[in-house]
């Protein structure tokens, strides 16, 4: 199958078809429009990959295997650039940009391009954090922030602080999970599709199309990365993982997920992003207990084999089994978000409690894997 997918002719046909689908055709029907957007981003990302791989070799953006990595050969690590280009081409041709969407896209591009430079030349943790704070300022200036506190100075301050914690936290949590073939892109696609279903469920068609375009870009990267019998042709890299993580986190803030109270509105994204949140909290607590990290800089820079996918592989899972399990966890908990927004408040708390029980059990199992 990969022999056919990797042919230059197949790639160029995919690229041309993707660009054709990205053209703003006068379409009717919700699912027809969504299908065109998702397929356009998917095919553009797939068709651009050979050129991104050539670029990676020219600029030296290559991932060299070592003791903490699971791959065995030198591999290009800026494959996520194809996702950025595919998503932005599709959005530029099909969306009337609101000020909020401008803030989301511009801030995500800043984070993505900064990470591209980091993939090529390496940047310090402080520079990366400053870049994320600049992007965050643009995002909030465009009006994209959580809205749950009283309209007072301290209320606005609390909303901005929680928004910053959410966006930067989810971005880095997603980046942490980019550790084995196919995981990050598959998780991004699953998360975007869940958010798209939630947007459809809450009548936000604009958000549905945005989520589908992002999911399509992530899926278009999979043929070059989700390979388990042969080496991956490219990795997503920080350029791709930070861009996707930032876009997903910002979309979650921008969306209006429920008009029936702040608990429902914010609980739905929490469930959809719960795998990333769990992995970030679990690894952070474990690293602090071991004394591996003592400050924010060390937390950002630390790289180890103690994430969820590593623990699952320590328990005997193959790479593809670990990926399927994590996507299964995400879908199982994330689908509850669809029921949550239309449920009584007692059901909301029960669904949240169910998720806490599930992740507590998972944490115990991961603890056993760490002791082996």
N, C-alpha and C positions, 0 to 999 in steps of 0.2 A: 504493500500500500504506500509506504513512504517513498519507494522508488518513483512512483507516479507523481506523488505530491511534490517531490523535490525537483522535478524537471523544470527547466527554465521556461519552457512554453506554457506549462500548467500555471506557473506562478504569474507570468505576464497576462495570461487570459484572466486569471483571478483578479489581478489588479485592475485591468480594464473593465471587467464586469462590476467590480466594487465601485469604481469611479462613476460608472453609468448608473448604478443603483442609488448612489449618493446624490445624484442630480435631483433637484426639488420637483419631482413629478406631481401633477395634480391628482393625487390619489384619494380614494374614498374608502372608508372602512378602517376601523381602529387597528385591527390585526394586520391588515395589508400594509399600512403605513409603518407599523412597528416592525414587521418582517423586513421591509426594505431597508430601514435604518440599521437594524441589527446585522443583516447580511452585508450591507455596504461596508460598515466598519470592520466586520470579520474578514471579508475578502481583501480589503485594502491592507490590513495588517498582515495577512498571509502573503500577499503579493509583494509587499515591501521588504520582507525579511531577508532575501538574498542580498539586497543592497545594503541593509544595515549590518549584515555579517561582514561584507567586504569593508565597510567603514570601520568596523570594530578592529579588524586586523591592521588597517592602515594607521589608526590612532593609538593602537596598543591597548585597547579596552578588552583585555583578556583575563579570564579567571584561571589561575594556576592552582591545580589540586594540592592539598596539604592534609595534615592529620585530622583536621576538624571538618573536612568537606567529604561529601559522598561521591563526587564524580572523579574520574580517573584520567581525563585528558584535558588539555588546555582548551577553554571554551569561551567564545565571545560573550560579554556580559552586559551589552547595552540593547538587548532585544526589545526591551520595553519602549524604545524610541519609536518602533513601528506602531505600537499601540497608541502612543501619544499622537502621532501623525494621523492615524486612521480615525481616531475619535474626533480630533479637532477638525479634520476635513469634513467629516459627516455633519458635525454640529454647525460648522460655519455655513454650509450650504443649505441647511434645513431649519435652522432656528432663528427666530426673531429674539435677539438677546435682550432680556430684561437687565436691569442694573444688578440684580442678585446673581443672575447667571454669568454676567460679565465678571463679577467678583469671584465666583467659583472657578471659572475657566482660567482667568489671568493668574490667580493665586496658585492654582494647580500647575500651570505652566512654569511659574517661577520656581516652585519646589522641584518639578521634574527636571528643568534645565540645570538647576544647581546640583542635583543628584547626578545628572549626566557628566558634569565636570568632575564630580567626586569619583565616578566610575573610571574616568580616564586619568585624572591626576591626583586624586585623593585630597580631601579637605579635612580639617580638624573638626571635632565635634562641636566646638563653639561657633565656628563659621556656619556649619549646617543648621544649628539651632537658631542663630541670628537670621539666616535666610528664611527659616520657617516662621519666625516671629514677624518678619517683614510681610510675608505672604498672608499671615493671619491678620495683620493690620489692614491689608487691602480687602480681605474677605469681610471683615467686620464693617469697614467703611462703606461697603456695598449693601449693608443692612442684613447680612447673613449672620445671625447669632440666635441663641436660644432665647425664648420669651416665656418666662415663668414667674419672675419676681415682681414685686410692686414697682410702680413707676417712680422710684426715688433714686438718688445718687448711688446708694449702696446696693439697690436692686439691680441697676444697670451694671455696676461693677461686678456683682456676683454672676450675672448672666454672661458677661464677657470672660470672666475667669473660667467658668465651667465650659464655655464654648472652646476656649483655648486648650483646656485640659482634654476635652473630647477630641478635637481635630488632630492635635499633635499626638495625643495618646493612640488613637486609632491608626494614624499614619505609621507610627513606629511599630505598633503591634502587628500590623499587616506586613511590614517590612521584615519583622522577626520571623514570620512564617514562610518566607521565601527561602526554603532550605532544601527541598527535594523537587525533582522534576514534576512539573504539572500542578503542584499544589497551589501556589499563589494565584495563578491565572484561573484555575478551576474554582478556587474559593471566591475570587473576585466576580466571576461569572455567576456563581450561585447566589452570592450576596446581592448583586445588582438585579438578578431576576426576582429574588424575594422582595426587594424594595420596589421593583416594577409592579409586582402583583399587589403589594400594599398600596401603591399609588393608584392602580386601577380600582382597588377595593374602596378607596376613599375619594374617587372621582377626580384625581389629578392626572389627566391625560398627558399634559406637558411633561410631568415628572416621569411618567411611564416611558415615553419616547426617549428621554434623556438616559434613563437606566438601561434601556434596551441597546442604545448605541454604545454605551460603556461596556455592557456585557458582550456585545458583538466583537469589540476590539480585543477584549481579553480572550475570547474563544479563538480568534484568528491567530493568536500567538501559540496556541497549544500544539499544532502539528510540528513545530520546531523544538518544543520543550518537553512535551509529555511522551517521552520515549523511554522504554524500560528494558528493551532487549538490545538496543543500540544507543550510543551516547547522544545526548541532546545536542542539537545544532547551535543553540544559543540559550542563555539565561536571561531572565527578565531584568536583572540588575536593579540597583537602587533607583535608577531613572524610571523604571516601570513600576516597581513596587510602591515607591513613595507617591508617584503620580496617581496610581489607582487608589491607594489608601486615602490620599487627600481628597480626591474626587468623591469617593464613597462617603467619607465622613462629612464633607461639606453638603452633599446632597441630603444626607440624613438630617442636618440642621435646617436646610432650606425648606424641606417639605413640611406640609401641614398634615400630620398623621392622625390627628383626632381633634374634634372641636368639643369633646366631652371631657374636659379636664386635662391638667398637665400630666397626671400619672399615666393615662392611656397614651397620650401623645409621645411621651418620652420612653415608655416601657417597650413600645413596638420596636424602635431601632435598637434598644438594648438587647432584645432577644435575637434580632437578626445578626448583630455583631458580636454575640456572646462568645463564640469560639475564640475570636481575636482577643476579647477582653479577658477571658479565662487564661489564655496562654500568657498574656502580658503579666497579669497579676501573679500567676503561679510561678513563672520563671523569675520575676523580680523578687518575690518573697524568698524563694529558694536561694538566689544569688546573694541577697543581703544576709541571710542566715549563715551561708558558707563564708561570708566575708569577701566575695568576689567583686562586689561593687560597693562603693561608699559615698558616691555623689552622682549628680545628673550626668556629668561628662563621662564617667566610667560606665554608667548605665547605657548611654547611647553607643559607646565604642565597644562594649563587651560583646564578644561573639563566642558562643559555646554550643555544645551538643546536648542541650537540656530542654529543648522545646517539645511541644506535644508530638510532632512527627518523629522526633528522635526517640522519645519514650515509647511510642508505638512500635518503632522498629526494634528497640531493645527488647520488647515483649515478643518479638518473632515475626512481626509484619514485614512484608516486602514494601518497596516504595509505593507501588500502585495500591496495595492494600491499605497503607497508611493514608494515602490521598483519599481513597474512597470512604474510609471510616470518618475522616475529618469533614468531608463534604456531607456525609450522612448525618453527623452530629449537627452541622450547621443547618441543614434542611429540617431536621427533626425539631429543633428548638425554634428555628426561624419561622416555620409555618404556623406556630402558635401565635405569632404576631398578627396574622390575618384574622384569627378569631378574637384576639384580644381587643381590637379597636371597636368592635360592635358588642362586646360582652358587658354584663354588669360588673361593677367594681370588685365584688367579691371574687368573681371568676378571674379578673385581672391579677389579683394578689395570689390566687391559687396557681395560676400559670407561672407567675414569677417564682413562687415557692418551689414548684416542680422543677424549674430550671436550676435553682440553687441546689436542690437535692441531687440532680443529675451531675452537676459539675463537682459537687463534693465527693460523690462516688468516683468520678473520673480522677479527681486529685489523689484519692487514696490509691487507685490503681497505678497512677503515674509515680507515686511515691515508692511503690513496690518495685517498679521498673528501675528507679534510680538506685535502689539498694542492691540490685543484682550485680 
